[in-house]
Amino acid sequence: MPQQRRAQVTRRAIVIAAAEEFDRVGFDATPLSAILRRSGVTKGAFYFHFPSKDAVAAALVRFQAQVWAKIWQRWTSRGLDPLSTAVELVDEVVRILEHDVVVRAGARLAMRDQDTVARWEQLLTGLLRSSAENGLLRPEVDPVAATRVLYATLVGVRVLSASRAIGAAQQTGEIWRLILGGIATADWLRNNPSVPAAAPRPS
Amino acid sequence: MPQQRRAQVTRRAIVIAAAEEFDRVGFDATPLSAILRRSGVTKGAFYFHFPSKDAVAAALVRFQAQVWAKIWQRWTSRGLDPLSTAVELVDEVVRILEHDVVVRAGARLAMRDQDTVARWEQLLTGLLRSSAENGLLRPEVDPVAATRVLYATLVGVRVLSASRAIGAAQQTGEIWRLILGGIATADWLRNNPSVPAAAPRPS
């Protein structure tokens, strides 16, 4: 294996092992030795790539930010209405958090920063505000309040995910069914039959 | 001050100081010295009342369990319909968690036990199941799924409470408005004008 390629493999092994340990017991409870053991990397090799455990955490945070930026870019440039954009975006974020331990560990680290938490909520608020302006929400719905509830629910599902038998993706379906059923216009629900909320509701 | 009364005052000072510190930085990050400093109690006096920091935590957990048992007893014996019972019960729990640091610290400790988390959800599920059986929920609503969403939202609001400008009680109002609006029958909403969700909704 050429040297540069080998270095990449080692770096990747460190990042994945750190993510798995942070995901399992949290950043604070993970000693460097656990990362070394899980990655099979020597201390010397570790320090060649990262000055500290904090530096691995910072790399995880940067990586997840890149993943989200790409997903945001993809869904907001597809020409969907803002409410559908919010639904698809949240569904993809939830799926990735469920299946990708590296992104999940990075996201957990990033969410320790209140500004990151607030920024996600602002992005969603923007989509729901725009949904209201485009007449996709019932007139009595306050998009800011609705986003607060939606966002709290998504955070709660993640917190509870360890103790619940059903997966986050299924729970997100339930959330949308309930919340879209309460905020979207009958027109929007009729026009979006693929959305779980679009089950017929007696009036 | 008679000796027994003085002992009670000291014990109470320890419990309150511990609750305030646990609430501020968490149980793990609170050294015994911080509890002594905040309570103004000597180490000797502390150990007269509690064998360890863990024992104070256990006392806080027992205390919050007693508070919830009383509240549960009060609301379920009032003859309200099960959906109104759920609304009133949750509102009181949220208010107490917001204003009483001793109960809040105890609840936070108790929620580290997955069984406690699951038990709260079971209690709420029971009320919503019974609401469905009594025809208070729209026929297409799955009470178990609706409780999962509701409970996740309540947990999320607590997790986010530090970073949000509005109080938990106001947010609970928003949650009920949105969720009851999505699950309760039009009849129930009409008959419960004091519930925030009962704002008129265009059909």
Interface residues (C-beta under 8 A of the other chain):
Chain A: Q114 V117 A118 R138 P139 E140 D142 A145 A146 R148 V149 Y151 A152 T153 L154 V155 G156 V157 V159 L160 A162 S163 R164 I166 Q171 E174 I175 R177 L178 I179 G181 G182 I183 A199 P200 R201 P202 S203
Chain B: Q114 V117 A118 R138 P139 E140 D142 A145 A146 R148 V149 Y151 A152 T153 L154 V155 G156 V157 V159 L160 A162 S163 R164 I166 Q171 E174 I175 R177 L178 I179 G181 G182 I183 A199 P200 R201 P202 S203
